[in-house]
């Protein structure tokens, strides 16, 4: 029993170690810039160091999809990419050891999303979201709306008055 505990503790790392190595950094697939840093405190808390490379890979895939979203003009493809991001968010929750819960997805931060950011930020993790019916990613999208949330849908003009 003591041996297993020792192995688990040895997976945990100090912040100093992580800062020296930069191993928690996720780099942009094109520019190489650091775009995300995985939280070493959370890696320790969730005992997720063994998933570090997979976590980083998923964040890189998210960046690739962000690039695709910024360049894409086909409405159907935009919605498909949005749903791909949603699946990646679920996969991240699995890797971190959390339950799959769409309430913790920050979909309004996706490129080209026109859903109200402040309203959704205020409602974060409640399960109640506001979707702009004209949003190219989420508006009038049954797969997004029915699967995840209690949703208020409105036009872009209506959202400004909320």
C-alpha positions as CSV (number, residue, x, y, z in Angstrom):
1,X,0.0,0.0,0.0
2,X,2.8,2.4,0.9
3,X,4.5,1.7,-2.4
4,X,1.4,2.8,-4.5
5,X,1.2,6.0,-2.5
6,X,4.8,6.8,-3.2
7,X,4.3,6.2,-6.9
8,X,1.3,8.6,-7.0
9,X,3.2,11.3,-5.1
10,X,6.1,10.9,-7.5
11,X,3.8,11.8,-10.4
12,X,3.1,15.2,-8.8
13,X,5.4,18.1,-9.7
14,X,6.3,21.3,-8.1
15,X,5.5,24.6,-9.9
16,X,9.2,25.4,-10.0
17,X,9.9,22.2,-12.0
18,X,7.0,22.9,-14.4
19,X,8.1,26.5,-15.0
20,X,11.7,25.5,-15.7
21,X,10.7,22.9,-18.3
22,X,7.8,24.6,-19.9
23,X,6.1,21.2,-20.2
24,X,2.6,22.6,-19.6
25,X,2.7,25.0,-22.5
26,X,0.6,24.5,-25.6
27,X,2.0,26.1,-28.7
28,X,0.1,27.4,-31.7
29,X,0.4,24.9,-34.5
30,X,1.5,27.5,-37.1
31,X,3.2,30.4,-35.2
32,X,4.7,28.4,-32.3
33,X,3.5,31.0,-29.8
34,X,2.3,29.8,-26.4
35,X,-1.5,29.9,-26.6
36,X,-2.3,28.0,-23.5
37,X,-0.7,26.8,-20.3
38,X,-2.2,23.8,-18.6
39,X,-2.7,24.4,-14.9
40,X,0.0,22.3,-12.9
41,X,-2.0,22.7,-9.7
42,X,-5.0,21.0,-11.5
43,X,-2.7,18.3,-12.9
44,X,-1.6,17.5,-9.4
45,X,-5.1,17.7,-7.9
46,X,-6.6,15.5,-10.6
47,X,-3.6,13.3,-10.8
48,X,-3.6,13.8,-14.5
49,X,0.1,14.1,-15.3
50,X,-0.1,10.8,-17.1
51,X,-2.5,12.5,-19.6
52,X,-0.3,15.6,-20.2
53,X,0.6,14.9,-23.8
54,X,-3.0,13.9,-24.7
55,X,-4.3,17.1,-23.0
56,X,-1.8,19.2,-25.0
57,X,-2.7,17.4,-28.2
58,X,-6.4,18.1,-27.7
59,X,-5.6,21.8,-27.1
60,X,-3.6,21.9,-30.3
61,X,-6.5,20.3,-32.2
62,X,-8.7,23.0,-30.8
63,X,-6.3,25.6,-32.2
64,X,-6.4,23.9,-35.6
65,X,-10.2,24.0,-35.6
66,X,-10.1,27.7,-34.5
67,X,-8.0,28.4,-37.6
68,X,-10.4,26.4,-39.8
69,X,-13.4,28.3,-38.3
70,X,-11.7,31.6,-39.0
71,X,-11.2,30.7,-42.7
72,X,-14.4,28.7,-43.3
73,X,-17.4,30.3,-45.0
74,X,-19.7,27.3,-45.6
75,X,-22.5,27.4,-43.0
76,X,-22.9,23.7,-42.8
77,X,-19.1,23.2,-42.3
78,X,-19.1,25.9,-39.6
79,X,-21.7,24.1,-37.6
80,X,-19.8,20.8,-38.0
81,X,-16.6,22.4,-36.8
82,X,-18.5,23.8,-33.8
83,X,-19.7,20.3,-32.9
84,X,-16.2,18.9,-33.3
85,X,-15.0,21.5,-30.7
86,X,-17.8,20.3,-28.4
87,X,-16.5,16.7,-28.7
88,X,-13.0,17.8,-27.9
89,X,-14.3,19.6,-24.8
90,X,-15.9,16.3,-23.7
91,X,-12.7,14.5,-24.4
92,X,-10.7,17.1,-22.3
93,X,-13.1,16.5,-19.4
94,X,-12.4,12.7,-19.7
95,X,-8.7,13.3,-19.7
96,X,-8.9,15.5,-16.7
97,X,-11.0,13.0,-14.8
98,X,-14.1,15.1,-14.7
99,X,-17.6,14.0,-15.6
100,X,-18.8,15.0,-19.1
101,X,-20.8,18.2,-18.6
102,X,-21.5,20.7,-21.4
103,X,-22.3,23.4,-18.8
104,X,-18.5,23.8,-18.5
105,X,-18.0,24.4,-22.2
106,X,-17.2,28.0,-23.1
107,X,-18.7,27.8,-26.6
108,X,-19.2,31.6,-26.9
109,X,-15.4,32.0,-27.1
110,X,-15.2,30.1,-30.4
111,X,-14.2,32.1,-33.4
112,X,-17.2,33.4,-35.4
113,X,-19.6,32.7,-32.5
114,X,-22.0,35.7,-32.2
115,X,-23.8,34.4,-29.1
116,X,-23.8,37.0,-26.3
117,X,-20.5,36.7,-24.4
118,X,-21.3,38.6,-21.2
119,X,-24.7,37.0,-20.8
120,X,-23.3,33.6,-21.2
121,X,-20.3,34.4,-19.0
122,X,-22.8,35.4,-16.3
123,X,-24.7,32.1,-16.8
124,X,-21.5,29.9,-17.0
125,X,-22.0,26.4,-15.5
126,X,-25.7,26.9,-14.8
127,X,-27.0,25.1,-17.8
128,X,-28.9,28.2,-19.0
129,X,-27.4,29.9,-22.0
130,X,-28.4,32.4,-24.6
131,X,-27.9,31.5,-28.2
132,X,-28.1,34.1,-31.0
133,X,-30.5,32.6,-33.6
134,X,-28.2,34.1,-36.3
135,X,-25.0,32.7,-34.8
136,X,-23.2,30.8,-37.7
137,X,-22.1,28.2,-35.2
138,X,-24.9,27.7,-32.7
139,X,-28.0,29.4,-34.0
140,X,-30.9,27.2,-35.1
141,X,-28.7,24.2,-34.4
142,X,-30.8,21.4,-32.9
143,X,-27.8,19.2,-32.1
144,X,-26.3,22.0,-30.1
145,X,-29.4,23.2,-28.4
146,X,-31.1,19.9,-27.5
147,X,-28.0,18.1,-26.3
148,X,-26.6,20.6,-23.9
149,X,-28.7,23.3,-22.3
150,X,-31.8,25.2,-21.4
151,X,-31.6,27.8,-24.1
152,X,-33.0,31.2,-24.8
153,X,-32.8,31.9,-28.5
154,X,-33.1,35.3,-29.9
155,X,-32.0,37.4,-32.8
156,X,-28.9,39.5,-32.6
157,X,-31.0,42.6,-32.0
158,X,-33.0,41.0,-29.2
159,X,-29.8,39.9,-27.5
160,X,-28.6,43.5,-27.1
161,X,-31.7,44.3,-25.1
162,X,-31.3,41.6,-22.5
